[in-house]
Amino acid sequence: MTAGILREHVARLAGHIGERNVFRPGALAAAADYIETTWRSQGYAVTRQWYDVRGVRSANLGVTRPGASRPDEILLLGAHYDTVRGSPGANDNGSGVAALLELSRLFVPAAPAMTVRFVAFVNEEPPFFMTAKQGSRVYAKAARARGDDIRLMVSLETIGCYSAEPGSQHYPPLFRFFYPDRGDFLAFVSNLRSRGVMRRSARIFREKSDFPLEQVATLSVVPGVSWSDHRSFWREGFRAFMITDTAFYRYPYYHSPGDTPDRLSYRELARVTDGLYRTFEHLAR
């Protein structure tokens, strides 16, 4: 894996296409087309889950790597491809989508026992976040209605910013007493119900990668803990957790016009993605 592949994905999404949401439907459609084209080039058949939002046809996109011996059990990896209004969204969430596309590519020759599903969610950002129109909410409700056996959902959310500068990392109240003040680590974040599978995943990541990792299982009311697509799966009773660089607690360009491709740490993002592939490949076995 090279950082160049991840950089190309982010540059296409946040540089060439830019801000992408239902208020810029052409850009949102272009982002969906880019993701679908990338997946088709990897040999996957792409499904689209269509629904209308404010008169704009929107779609969650998904591909599947079938499991060999336990195909009904699902490991679902997801990232949202829309952006908040006014931002090109390089880190939020071009970084997560780039990693998702690279993970799906790496899984092509793999032989997982359980099915691995990759989903690009639409409409995660306000004003649709925490509403019935959020893409992952639509998806999770449909998955529960189908009876999908999703053993774990993982949300890849804003994972491209890393800094070894002292004081570069911030936290909600009291957390600073327990975690580093340098923003050079990846974080696994879950609610209390999902803490067992999150901790197991963290243990595997540390075995497979030397990239710094912190973990926390806490109340979902802590600011930021539930602020991504994993929340939709919690609401449907699935176990889920978020993988993040901690977003606004570290990244100064969060939800701003400054969230551009040149701000990201691609070498670190490549190490993160490699460690995540090794972790998920192990879990899927």
Order of alpha helices (4+ residues) and beta strands (2+ residues): alpha-alpha-beta-beta-beta-alpha-beta-alpha-beta-beta-alpha-beta-alpha-beta-alpha
